[in-house]
Amino acid sequence: MPPCARRYVAELAATLARRGDPTAADRMLEVRETAHETLREARELARGYGRTDLGQELDGARSLLRSAGIAVSLAVDSLPQAWHEPAGWGVR
C-alpha cells in the first residue's frame, strides 16, 4: 500500500477508535482486505501489459467497431516492424 494510503487508513482507524465505535476493528479489517484486493488486481493488470501484438490488437478493435456497425478498413502493411508494438499500445 502506498504511503499516502497507509496514512489515510491510519487516520480512519484513529477517528473510529476516538469515537469509541465498537465496529472499528471490523471496519479496519474490511479496509485492509479491500486494499489487498486492489493491490492484487493492480498487479494482475500490470502483468497483462507485458507486450502487445499489433495484429491481435487490430483484430480486436476491428471486431469491436464492426459490432457497433462501424465499417473498418486498415492499411498497416507498410508500417515498419519497429513500430508494431508502440502502435499496438495505441490501438489497445
Salt bridges, closest charged atoms under 4 A:
GLU11 OE2 - ARG7 NE 3.41
ASP21 OD2 - ARG27 NH1 3.91
GLU37 OE2 - ARG40 NH2 2.35
GLU44 OE2 - ARG40 NH1 2.30
GLU57 OE2 - ARG92 NH2 2.85
ASP59 OD1 - ARG62 NH1 2.81
GLU85 OE1 - ARG51 NH2 2.98
